[in-house]
């Protein structure tokens, strides 16, 4: 999970197992609100990887991974930005 | 239209119950995600970028008004009020909750629908010419053959775990509207010496290694269709690569072995199936054909209403096709209004279209692989009233076959595999070229847009193909020219270095200028490209 990551800080994210919603790991819980997300330093990745594995086993989440942050603390990749903000166009309805 | 037999109903009902139990076991922790994933995929359930996505099968793209109304209900009750029609003539819901999926499948089963074999390494939904049975140049209606293949392939025990997914398309016409030559198997119904049979093509496909299919049989007798398909699938199942996902499709096998060798292997296997247990008898064939009788039989002198409304006349010119039965028309409902996501329909549009199809088209509606809808049987005298109702729904855009009638995959806005966005590109194109007079002047032109090399947006066979790439974190778009998914199928050629989002429309404008300056009278874009060659376009584009 933590292999080949760029940068020094990360968020831990996943999808809620039952609903599929995008969630971020916050203090002791998972939240759909990024503002509550724990900023994880590279040194602590293993600890949070273990948390993700435990919560997968407990059937809380699915497909966990770390989101890379840039020097300014913003999400680095466009894919992760879209995943956080939602689709980039107005829906038909 | 086909109606489920008791056996069909039982199969779908049992599958729904089975999946409900599997979801319960997943949520209780009795199944890990690794164990559950292949089970959910067999039921069309993916986990995408933002949420789960459920792909519902629309066999050969044919829907009843009741089914369409149910899809609208599902969109409202379990999703965000819309659905997305795909290039496999299916529909996708982008936001269902895992907990709700068993209920969705149960509701679908009530109207003879399901999500079986819309994913996984099995034989997928068989696709078909959207003008099947209603165009006058057809040898025979391909829909019954699609149904015969569907029955054979559903839960086929030997072909549920193929090396990769497997797609079959069938057409009954010389003019190919089903893109059969970019399918794993393409079947073309032909008539030779008074007898109807099939030409068989194998090994076509897109993705990172695009190929046009090779013909391996000039004339297959009808009775032998399933034995022959069984032979092709058996050869593929045995020899197709399972060690490398990128080399696992039958197209790689066909192109490694060559046309003659694959034909030889299939013929040998076909001979081996000497008991011919799948041989079709005429009664079986007739029984299936009976489901597909046209709801109209009599020719009429019904006339197309004359009105001065310019938009109505543009729509008549562009989106209305002659039906094979005089006095009737086929109407294409474009799901590409300016600035809207291609292929999307809201629940209110679907609900109203369900009523419209009941009122005007004998309750029948079809999905095209180019992400539009078809009302197949419209009495000519109803055309103005129909247009008025479609206009109120925002579904009267007269752009069928024109530059804004793009095929487009969901791209990075939805898809976990995509490398760039595709829907916003389509929106830019449809806004930029929205004037009918501009589109009409350009003429027939197919733009197809994919958000990654997997080519779900069919960019390889676009007259202008657009492939979204990620270049050091920035989206860029590679252009291919000269692709075609018709009977003269061809893979587009890369024109040169890719373009930024901002420079893409000017690049398309430049390509169109080259076409405009060099075309002969009445020469369409593809013909002009084939005559001029890529160097001319390249030279103009990058000078």
Interface residues (C-beta under 8 A of the other chain):
Chain A: X15 X17 X18 X19 X20 X21 X22 X56 X57 X58 X59 X62 X63 X76 X77 X78 X79 X82 X83 X86 X87 X88 X89 X91 X92 X93
Chain B: X26 X27 X28 X29 X33 X47 X49 X50 X51 X52 X80 X81 X82 X95 X96 X97 X98 X99 X340 X341 X344 X345 X346 X347 X348 X349 X412 X413 X414 X418 X421 X423 X424 X427 X470 X473 X475
